[in-house]
Amino acid sequence: MKKLMVVAFLAIMSVSSVNAQEGVLNGGLNIGIPTGDANDFYGLTLGAELNYMFPVAEGFTLGPSVQYSHFFGKDVDVFGGESIEVSDASFLPISGAARFNVSEKFILGANLGYAIGLSDDLDGGFYYRPVVGYKIGNTTQLNLSYSGITNDGIDVNNISLGVMFGI
């Protein structure tokens, strides 16, 4: 399944390069705080994202997106006053992204796809990410997002603040 997702993303990116004049390549970084059950095991998240957005209609874009998300493990107290160190977790979400310009400055969007688990004993799962953006320049945008990875009742979620740049 993981190989299939990587091949599918590479195919999408190949098609994107053919239509390079029409779309916009964006890259960005984000920092976040795990939420829900993930907060019990992880203390901080860092991520990086690349997407290639095609204009579909006035103020509406769609395109492929790939992101790297790293969750930093923390020490967790267990019975008897002992603690264990939780290993870091990494994911590679591959998704489709949609963005809509609500106004000249504000953007609403979402990513939907599959996150590949890169760490030992971590499966991937369904990936979703609603986004609210604020343009601070012609090619720069601040984003507030909530992302989740769900598989068999296990959720790894976070709230993050990031910045995207047109490349």
Stockholm file with secondary structure:
# STOCKHOLM 1.0

chainA/1-167         MKKLMVVAFLAIMSVSSVNAQEGVLNGGLNIGIPTGDANDFYGLTLGAELNYMFPVAEGFTLGPSVQYSHFFGKDVDVFGGESIEVSDASFLPISGAARFNVSEKFILGANLGYAIGLSDDLDGGFYYRPVVGYKIGNTTQLNLSYSGITNDGIDVNNISLGVMFGI
#=GR chainA/1-167 SS CHHHHHHHHHHHHHHHHHTTTTCEEEEEEEEEEEETTHHHHEEEEEEEEEEEEEEEETTEEEEEEEEEEEEEECEEECGGGCEEECCCEEEEEEEEEEEEESSSSEEEEEEEEEEEECSTTCCCEEEEEEEEEEECSSSEEEEEEEEEEEETTEEEEEEEEEEEEEC
#=GC SS_cons         CHHHHHHHHHHHHHHHHHTTTTCEEEEEEEEEEEETTHHHHEEEEEEEEEEEEEEEETTEEEEEEEEEEEEEECEEECGGGCEEECCCEEEEEEEEEEEEESSSSEEEEEEEEEEEECSTTCCCEEEEEEEEEEECSSSEEEEEEEEEEEETTEEEEEEEEEEEEEC
//
